[in-house]
């Protein structure tokens, strides 16, 4: 991939911005073109450290804009594309499904069509373990059936199937990654881990759905970035790769660990933080458990998650404690 151009869509978001930072450290000859619409979850402060680097260029725009997307492909001729751009919050998809269908399905189709026309070498579609639906026991592998239970996961499953069809029908060199729940720096504080960290710091209620026993496979974002880079450089065209830690934890376990860590780092009494836990009404069709089988990416690409959940949570808490100005900017959109 030396001296090549990688188009990253949604690169100002949580995983996208972390991936761009990872690539800049990993490959000094790879140039990045970042297309992001800067919705509420996109933040240019995430990339401030490289904004003036001659290997990086940012374009504000929507992947639904066919004219803009075709202009970008025609003008810059990216070698490969990674599609992080997505509406991703399940609760928001329940309230307003239409935007999820537009961005996650039609937006992906716009990118696939441009990739077909301009002959990209690789199209990496970033998907989610939620397309498999709830897994009562065992682990989901790449050959498992798709059983999405929310408008968000249904839109991502639909996008996966579109990618498959463009590969089979038109030969677009698609690879799909399905990652578990990411956490780490730059995550918008509506998702569980940054929400709990932020609320614990401010001694606000710590909301948990139902009884807190729902289980998720958590992966530190830098581990996911490493896996995605392995996929784009060594992955097999037409394949799907699960990316996760392979270990599920109850949400209440995660909240308790965050409280312990915030207490240790700030001196706030642990008992008072735990007293802030508030069980709230469950959301509709709330998946009980996710857990990914990651043996394929380990066997084929020699990748496995390196960050223990306790170490990852501590690093994440420390980052949020050290970046209160970033949190403030996210809520008031000072960076626009």
Secondary structure, DSSP 8 states (H G I E B T S, - for coil): -TT-EEEEETTTSHHHHHHHHHHHHH-TT-EEEEEE---TT--GGGGGGGTT-TTEEEEE--TT-HHHHHHHHHHH--SEEEE------HHHHHH-HHHHHIIIIIHHHHHHHHHHHHT-SEEEEEEEGGGG---SSS-B-TTS-----SHHHHHHHHHHHHHHHHHHHH---EEEEEE-EEESTT--TTSHHHHHHHHHHTT--EEEETTS--EEEEEEHHHHHHHHHHHHHH--TT-EEEES-S-EEEHHHHHHHHHHHHHHHH---HHHHHTTEEEE---TT---B--B--HHHHHHH-------HHHHHHHHHHHHHH-HHHHHHHHHTTT-
